[in-house]
Amino acid sequence: MAEDNKPIEKTRYSDEELAEFKTIIQGMLEKARAEYDTLRQVVMHNGSNDIEDTTPSFKTVEDDGAYQLSKEEASQLAQRQYKFIQNLEAALVRIENKTYGICRVTGKLIPKERLRLVPHATLTVEAKEMLAKTGGK
């Protein structure tokens, strides 16, 4: 027992807790990859011969602009999704290294509630707010 009857603070999550987070992350990763593939299909328009390729070219400029915008939005969403996938994969590496859930600024455990919502988090809310105030990384 620690001095003054204070409980000893945990410095990492148990293997059982890490396994729970791994399951959550793997499920999110599967969905994220499927969404990414869908977005990539939209962006590349995968060269399929659909109706749009065979209809006469009497589209208005507005229609063409709206199509470009949606393709551009899909491209931005695909980039964000790719970054999300990378963050989730990095979280799996941290689980394997048993460093998952430890704040990279304070060294304290990130609360389980936060990790369940943002499983790729590397900062406690307090550390994130502190960095936002100081503008640092």
PyMOL commands that place a pseudoatom at each C-alpha (Angstrom):
pseudoatom trace, name=CA, resn=MET, resi=1, chain=A, elem=C, hetatm=0, pos=[0.000, 0.000, 0.000]
pseudoatom trace, name=CA, resn=ALA, resi=2, chain=A, elem=C, hetatm=0, pos=[1.197, 3.521, -0.768]
pseudoatom trace, name=CA, resn=GLU, resi=3, chain=A, elem=C, hetatm=0, pos=[2.037, 6.218, 1.757]
pseudoatom trace, name=CA, resn=ASP, resi=4, chain=A, elem=C, hetatm=0, pos=[-0.956, 7.857, 3.558]
pseudoatom trace, name=CA, resn=ASN, resi=5, chain=A, elem=C, hetatm=0, pos=[-3.262, 5.006, 2.432]
pseudoatom trace, name=CA, resn=LYS, resi=6, chain=A, elem=C, hetatm=0, pos=[-3.512, 6.495, -1.073]
pseudoatom trace, name=CA, resn=PRO, resi=7, chain=A, elem=C, hetatm=0, pos=[-4.102, 3.919, -3.796]
pseudoatom trace, name=CA, resn=ILE, resi=8, chain=A, elem=C, hetatm=0, pos=[-1.207, 3.398, -6.180]
pseudoatom trace, name=CA, resn=GLU, resi=9, chain=A, elem=C, hetatm=0, pos=[-1.972, 5.131, -9.461]
pseudoatom trace, name=CA, resn=LYS, resi=10, chain=A, elem=C, hetatm=0, pos=[-2.059, 2.869, -12.519]
pseudoatom trace, name=CA, resn=THR, resi=11, chain=A, elem=C, hetatm=0, pos=[0.549, 3.662, -15.129]
pseudoatom trace, name=CA, resn=ARG, resi=12, chain=A, elem=C, hetatm=0, pos=[-0.936, 1.560, -17.938]
pseudoatom trace, name=CA, resn=TYR, resi=13, chain=A, elem=C, hetatm=0, pos=[-4.064, -0.366, -18.837]
pseudoatom trace, name=CA, resn=SER, resi=14, chain=A, elem=C, hetatm=0, pos=[-4.190, -4.103, -18.113]
pseudoatom trace, name=CA, resn=ASP, resi=15, chain=A, elem=C, hetatm=0, pos=[-3.911, -6.656, -20.903]
pseudoatom trace, name=CA, resn=GLU, resi=16, chain=A, elem=C, hetatm=0, pos=[-7.670, -7.315, -20.582]
pseudoatom trace, name=CA, resn=GLU, resi=17, chain=A, elem=C, hetatm=0, pos=[-8.449, -3.606, -20.949]
pseudoatom trace, name=CA, resn=LEU, resi=18, chain=A, elem=C, hetatm=0, pos=[-6.083, -3.339, -23.922]
pseudoatom trace, name=CA, resn=ALA, resi=19, chain=A, elem=C, hetatm=0, pos=[-7.856, -6.320, -25.534]
pseudoatom trace, name=CA, resn=GLU, resi=20, chain=A, elem=C, hetatm=0, pos=[-11.194, -4.503, -25.137]
pseudoatom trace, name=CA, resn=PHE, resi=21, chain=A, elem=C, hetatm=0, pos=[-9.795, -1.388, -26.819]
pseudoatom trace, name=CA, resn=LYS, resi=22, chain=A, elem=C, hetatm=0, pos=[-8.244, -3.512, -29.573]
pseudoatom trace, name=CA, resn=THR, resi=23, chain=A, elem=C, hetatm=0, pos=[-11.669, -4.983, -30.372]
pseudoatom trace, name=CA, resn=ILE, resi=24, chain=A, elem=C, hetatm=0, pos=[-13.241, -1.505, -30.495]
pseudoatom trace, name=CA, resn=ILE, resi=25, chain=A, elem=C, hetatm=0, pos=[-10.473, -0.174, -32.747]
pseudoatom trace, name=CA, resn=GLN, resi=26, chain=A, elem=C, hetatm=0, pos=[-10.569, -3.166, -35.104]
pseudoatom trace, name=CA, resn=GLY, resi=27, chain=A, elem=C, hetatm=0, pos=[-14.330, -2.673, -35.567]
pseudoatom trace, name=CA, resn=MET, resi=28, chain=A, elem=C, hetatm=0, pos=[-13.867, 1.027, -36.281]
pseudoatom trace, name=CA, resn=LEU, resi=29, chain=A, elem=C, hetatm=0, pos=[-10.988, 0.259, -38.632]
pseudoatom trace, name=CA, resn=GLU, resi=30, chain=A, elem=C, hetatm=0, pos=[-13.102, -2.168, -40.647]
pseudoatom trace, name=CA, resn=LYS, resi=31, chain=A, elem=C, hetatm=0, pos=[-15.866, 0.451, -41.089]
pseudoatom trace, name=CA, resn=ALA, resi=32, chain=A, elem=C, hetatm=0, pos=[-13.357, 3.229, -41.829]
pseudoatom trace, name=CA, resn=ARG, resi=33, chain=A, elem=C, hetatm=0, pos=[-11.651, 1.167, -44.546]
pseudoatom trace, name=CA, resn=ALA, resi=34, chain=A, elem=C, hetatm=0, pos=[-15.006, 0.372, -46.179]
pseudoatom trace, name=CA, resn=GLU, resi=35, chain=A, elem=C, hetatm=0, pos=[-15.951, 4.070, -46.173]
pseudoatom trace, name=CA, resn=TYR, resi=36, chain=A, elem=C, hetatm=0, pos=[-12.533, 4.992, -47.553]
pseudoatom trace, name=CA, resn=ASP, resi=37, chain=A, elem=C, hetatm=0, pos=[-12.929, 2.500, -50.413]
pseudoatom trace, name=CA, resn=THR, resi=38, chain=A, elem=C, hetatm=0, pos=[-16.365, 3.934, -51.222]
pseudoatom trace, name=CA, resn=LEU, resi=39, chain=A, elem=C, hetatm=0, pos=[-15.011, 7.494, -51.238]
pseudoatom trace, name=CA, resn=ARG, resi=40, chain=A, elem=C, hetatm=0, pos=[-12.115, 6.451, -53.479]
pseudoatom trace, name=CA, resn=GLN, resi=41, chain=A, elem=C, hetatm=0, pos=[-14.612, 4.933, -55.928]
pseudoatom trace, name=CA, resn=VAL, resi=42, chain=A, elem=C, hetatm=0, pos=[-16.502, 8.234, -56.039]
pseudoatom trace, name=CA, resn=VAL, resi=43, chain=A, elem=C, hetatm=0, pos=[-13.309, 10.201, -56.596]
pseudoatom trace, name=CA, resn=MET, resi=44, chain=A, elem=C, hetatm=0, pos=[-11.931, 7.908, -59.292]
pseudoatom trace, name=CA, resn=HIS, resi=45, chain=A, elem=C, hetatm=0, pos=[-15.394, 7.282, -60.764]
pseudoatom trace, name=CA, resn=ASN, resi=46, chain=A, elem=C, hetatm=0, pos=[-13.755, 3.925, -61.559]
pseudoatom trace, name=CA, resn=GLY, resi=47, chain=A, elem=C, hetatm=0, pos=[-14.209, 4.347, -65.334]
pseudoatom trace, name=CA, resn=SER, resi=48, chain=A, elem=C, hetatm=0, pos=[-17.454, 2.402, -65.394]
pseudoatom trace, name=CA, resn=ASN, resi=49, chain=A, elem=C, hetatm=0, pos=[-19.792, 2.871, -68.338]
pseudoatom trace, name=CA, resn=ASP, resi=50, chain=A, elem=C, hetatm=0, pos=[-22.822, 4.175, -66.566]
pseudoatom trace, name=CA, resn=ILE, resi=51, chain=A, elem=C, hetatm=0, pos=[-25.636, 6.329, -67.957]
pseudoatom trace, name=CA, resn=GLU, resi=52, chain=A, elem=C, hetatm=0, pos=[-23.608, 9.499, -67.493]
pseudoatom trace, name=CA, resn=ASP, resi=53, chain=A, elem=C, hetatm=0, pos=[-21.083, 8.305, -70.099]
pseudoatom trace, name=CA, resn=THR, resi=54, chain=A, elem=C, hetatm=0, pos=[-23.726, 7.661, -72.765]
pseudoatom trace, name=CA, resn=THR, resi=55, chain=A, elem=C, hetatm=0, pos=[-26.119, 10.582, -72.332]
pseudoatom trace, name=CA, resn=PRO, resi=56, chain=A, elem=C, hetatm=0, pos=[-25.860, 13.523, -74.747]
pseudoatom trace, name=CA, resn=SER, resi=57, chain=A, elem=C, hetatm=0, pos=[-23.678, 16.364, -73.483]
pseudoatom trace, name=CA, resn=PHE, resi=58, chain=A, elem=C, hetatm=0, pos=[-26.238, 19.013, -72.706]
pseudoatom trace, name=CA, resn=LYS, resi=59, chain=A, elem=C, hetatm=0, pos=[-25.301, 19.501, -69.094]
pseudoatom trace, name=CA, resn=THR, resi=60, chain=A, elem=C, hetatm=0, pos=[-25.320, 23.020, -67.814]
pseudoatom trace, name=CA, resn=VAL, resi=61, chain=A, elem=C, hetatm=0, pos=[-22.204, 24.589, -66.350]
pseudoatom trace, name=CA, resn=GLU, resi=62, chain=A, elem=C, hetatm=0, pos=[-23.908, 24.523, -62.937]
pseudoatom trace, name=CA, resn=ASP, resi=63, chain=A, elem=C, hetatm=0, pos=[-24.431, 20.774, -63.156]
pseudoatom trace, name=CA, resn=ASP, resi=64, chain=A, elem=C, hetatm=0, pos=[-20.814, 20.233, -64.096]
pseudoatom trace, name=CA, resn=GLY, resi=65, chain=A, elem=C, hetatm=0, pos=[-19.655, 22.519, -61.258]
pseudoatom trace, name=CA, resn=ALA, resi=66, chain=A, elem=C, hetatm=0, pos=[-21.794, 20.649, -58.737]
pseudoatom trace, name=CA, resn=TYR, resi=67, chain=A, elem=C, hetatm=0, pos=[-20.315, 17.353, -59.912]
pseudoatom trace, name=CA, resn=GLN, resi=68, chain=A, elem=C, hetatm=0, pos=[-16.783, 18.685, -59.539]
pseudoatom trace, name=CA, resn=LEU, resi=69, chain=A, elem=C, hetatm=0, pos=[-17.557, 20.009, -56.082]
pseudoatom trace, name=CA, resn=SER, resi=70, chain=A, elem=C, hetatm=0, pos=[-18.943, 16.674, -54.942]
pseudoatom trace, name=CA, resn=LYS, resi=71, chain=A, elem=C, hetatm=0, pos=[-15.882, 14.933, -56.353]
pseudoatom trace, name=CA, resn=GLU, resi=72, chain=A, elem=C, hetatm=0, pos=[-13.650, 17.450, -54.544]
pseudoatom trace, name=CA, resn=GLU, resi=73, chain=A, elem=C, hetatm=0, pos=[-15.577, 16.957, -51.302]
pseudoatom trace, name=CA, resn=ALA, resi=74, chain=A, elem=C, hetatm=0, pos=[-15.276, 13.195, -51.678]
pseudoatom trace, name=CA, resn=SER, resi=75, chain=A, elem=C, hetatm=0, pos=[-11.531, 13.610, -52.188]
pseudoatom trace, name=CA, resn=GLN, resi=76, chain=A, elem=C, hetatm=0, pos=[-11.221, 15.686, -48.992]
pseudoatom trace, name=CA, resn=LEU, resi=77, chain=A, elem=C, hetatm=0, pos=[-13.338, 13.190, -47.079]
pseudoatom trace, name=CA, resn=ALA, resi=78, chain=A, elem=C, hetatm=0, pos=[-11.202, 10.344, -48.415]
pseudoatom trace, name=CA, resn=GLN, resi=79, chain=A, elem=C, hetatm=0, pos=[-8.044, 12.128, -47.214]
pseudoatom trace, name=CA, resn=ARG, resi=80, chain=A, elem=C, hetatm=0, pos=[-9.554, 12.627, -43.753]
pseudoatom trace, name=CA, resn=GLN, resi=81, chain=A, elem=C, hetatm=0, pos=[-10.677, 9.006, -43.652]
pseudoatom trace, name=CA, resn=TYR, resi=82, chain=A, elem=C, hetatm=0, pos=[-7.183, 7.840, -44.649]
pseudoatom trace, name=CA, resn=LYS, resi=83, chain=A, elem=C, hetatm=0, pos=[-5.664, 9.884, -41.814]
pseudoatom trace, name=CA, resn=PHE, resi=84, chain=A, elem=C, hetatm=0, pos=[-8.249, 8.409, -39.411]
pseudoatom trace, name=CA, resn=ILE, resi=85, chain=A, elem=C, hetatm=0, pos=[-7.265, 4.897, -40.549]
pseudoatom trace, name=CA, resn=GLN, resi=86, chain=A, elem=C, hetatm=0, pos=[-3.582, 5.720, -39.966]
pseudoatom trace, name=CA, resn=ASN, resi=87, chain=A, elem=C, hetatm=0, pos=[-4.406, 7.008, -36.469]
pseudoatom trace, name=CA, resn=LEU, resi=88, chain=A, elem=C, hetatm=0, pos=[-6.353, 3.836, -35.650]
pseudoatom trace, name=CA, resn=GLU, resi=89, chain=A, elem=C, hetatm=0, pos=[-3.515, 1.661, -36.950]
pseudoatom trace, name=CA, resn=ALA, resi=90, chain=A, elem=C, hetatm=0, pos=[-1.047, 3.643, -34.798]
pseudoatom trace, name=CA, resn=ALA, resi=91, chain=A, elem=C, hetatm=0, pos=[-3.323, 3.014, -31.803]
pseudoatom trace, name=CA, resn=LEU, resi=92, chain=A, elem=C, hetatm=0, pos=[-3.112, -0.740, -32.481]
pseudoatom trace, name=CA, resn=VAL, resi=93, chain=A, elem=C, hetatm=0, pos=[0.694, -0.459, -32.448]
pseudoatom trace, name=CA, resn=ARG, resi=94, chain=A, elem=C, hetatm=0, pos=[0.505, 1.323, -29.083]
pseudoatom trace, name=CA, resn=ILE, resi=95, chain=A, elem=C, hetatm=0, pos=[-1.691, -1.519, -27.789]
pseudoatom trace, name=CA, resn=GLU, resi=96, chain=A, elem=C, hetatm=0, pos=[0.927, -4.057, -28.882]
pseudoatom trace, name=CA, resn=ASN, resi=97, chain=A, elem=C, hetatm=0, pos=[3.634, -1.934, -27.187]
pseudoatom trace, name=CA, resn=LYS, resi=98, chain=A, elem=C, hetatm=0, pos=[1.430, -1.609, -24.082]
pseudoatom trace, name=CA, resn=THR, resi=99, chain=A, elem=C, hetatm=0, pos=[1.696, 2.189, -24.269]
pseudoatom trace, name=CA, resn=TYR, resi=100, chain=A, elem=C, hetatm=0, pos=[-1.919, 2.671, -25.402]
pseudoatom trace, name=CA, resn=GLY, resi=101, chain=A, elem=C, hetatm=0, pos=[-4.003, 5.105, -23.382]
pseudoatom trace, name=CA, resn=ILE, resi=102, chain=A, elem=C, hetatm=0, pos=[-1.066, 6.984, -21.883]
pseudoatom trace, name=CA, resn=CYS, resi=103, chain=A, elem=C, hetatm=0, pos=[-1.115, 10.747, -22.495]
pseudoatom trace, name=CA, resn=ARG, resi=104, chain=A, elem=C, hetatm=0, pos=[1.934, 11.786, -24.513]
pseudoatom trace, name=CA, resn=VAL, resi=105, chain=A, elem=C, hetatm=0, pos=[2.164, 15.082, -22.592]
pseudoatom trace, name=CA, resn=THR, resi=106, chain=A, elem=C, hetatm=0, pos=[1.324, 14.246, -18.979]
pseudoatom trace, name=CA, resn=GLY, resi=107, chain=A, elem=C, hetatm=0, pos=[2.139, 10.534, -18.895]
pseudoatom trace, name=CA, resn=LYS, resi=108, chain=A, elem=C, hetatm=0, pos=[-1.183, 9.924, -17.128]
pseudoatom trace, name=CA, resn=LEU, resi=109, chain=A, elem=C, hetatm=0, pos=[-3.791, 7.429, -18.232]
pseudoatom trace, name=CA, resn=ILE, resi=110, chain=A, elem=C, hetatm=0, pos=[-6.385, 8.795, -20.631]
pseudoatom trace, name=CA, resn=PRO, resi=111, chain=A, elem=C, hetatm=0, pos=[-9.830, 8.020, -19.146]
pseudoatom trace, name=CA, resn=LYS, resi=112, chain=A, elem=C, hetatm=0, pos=[-11.564, 4.954, -20.597]
pseudoatom trace, name=CA, resn=GLU, resi=113, chain=A, elem=C, hetatm=0, pos=[-14.651, 7.020, -21.471]
pseudoatom trace, name=CA, resn=ARG, resi=114, chain=A, elem=C, hetatm=0, pos=[-12.544, 9.257, -23.733]
pseudoatom trace, name=CA, resn=LEU, resi=115, chain=A, elem=C, hetatm=0, pos=[-10.795, 6.295, -25.360]
pseudoatom trace, name=CA, resn=ARG, resi=116, chain=A, elem=C, hetatm=0, pos=[-14.103, 4.584, -26.080]
pseudoatom trace, name=CA, resn=LEU, resi=117, chain=A, elem=C, hetatm=0, pos=[-15.266, 7.722, -27.938]
pseudoatom trace, name=CA, resn=VAL, resi=118, chain=A, elem=C, hetatm=0, pos=[-11.908, 8.648, -29.492]
pseudoatom trace, name=CA, resn=PRO, resi=119, chain=A, elem=C, hetatm=0, pos=[-9.907, 5.413, -29.481]
pseudoatom trace, name=CA, resn=HIS, resi=120, chain=A, elem=C, hetatm=0, pos=[-6.929, 6.980, -31.259]
pseudoatom trace, name=CA, resn=ALA, resi=121, chain=A, elem=C, hetatm=0, pos=[-6.549, 9.764, -28.664]
pseudoatom trace, name=CA, resn=THR, resi=122, chain=A, elem=C, hetatm=0, pos=[-3.004, 10.388, -27.448]
pseudoatom trace, name=CA, resn=LEU, resi=123, chain=A, elem=C, hetatm=0, pos=[-3.840, 13.241, -25.077]
pseudoatom trace, name=CA, resn=THR, resi=124, chain=A, elem=C, hetatm=0, pos=[-6.029, 13.708, -22.027]
pseudoatom trace, name=CA, resn=VAL, resi=125, chain=A, elem=C, hetatm=0, pos=[-8.613, 16.460, -22.422]
pseudoatom trace, name=CA, resn=GLU, resi=126, chain=A, elem=C, hetatm=0, pos=[-6.603, 18.580, -19.971]
pseudoatom trace, name=CA, resn=ALA, resi=127, chain=A, elem=C, hetatm=0, pos=[-3.399, 18.200, -22.009]
pseudoatom trace, name=CA, resn=LYS, resi=128, chain=A, elem=C, hetatm=0, pos=[-5.269, 18.985, -25.232]
pseudoatom trace, name=CA, resn=GLU, resi=129, chain=A, elem=C, hetatm=0, pos=[-6.729, 22.158, -23.697]
pseudoatom trace, name=CA, resn=MET, resi=130, chain=A, elem=C, hetatm=0, pos=[-3.319, 23.119, -22.295]
pseudoatom trace, name=CA, resn=LEU, resi=131, chain=A, elem=C, hetatm=0, pos=[-1.729, 22.741, -25.743]
pseudoatom trace, name=CA, resn=ALA, resi=132, chain=A, elem=C, hetatm=0, pos=[-4.538, 24.725, -27.352]
pseudoatom trace, name=CA, resn=LYS, resi=133, chain=A, elem=C, hetatm=0, pos=[-3.961, 27.619, -24.927]
pseudoatom trace, name=CA, resn=THR, resi=134, chain=A, elem=C, hetatm=0, pos=[-0.199, 27.656, -25.462]
pseudoatom trace, name=CA, resn=GLY, resi=135, chain=A, elem=C, hetatm=0, pos=[-0.429, 26.942, -29.172]
pseudoatom trace, name=CA, resn=GLY, resi=136, chain=A, elem=C, hetatm=0, pos=[2.208, 24.268, -28.710]
pseudoatom trace, name=CA, resn=LYS, resi=137, chain=A, elem=C, hetatm=0, pos=[2.546, 20.656, -29.609]
for i in range(1, 137): cmd.bond("trace and resi %d" % i, "trace and resi %d" % (i + 1))
show_as sticks, trace
zoom trace
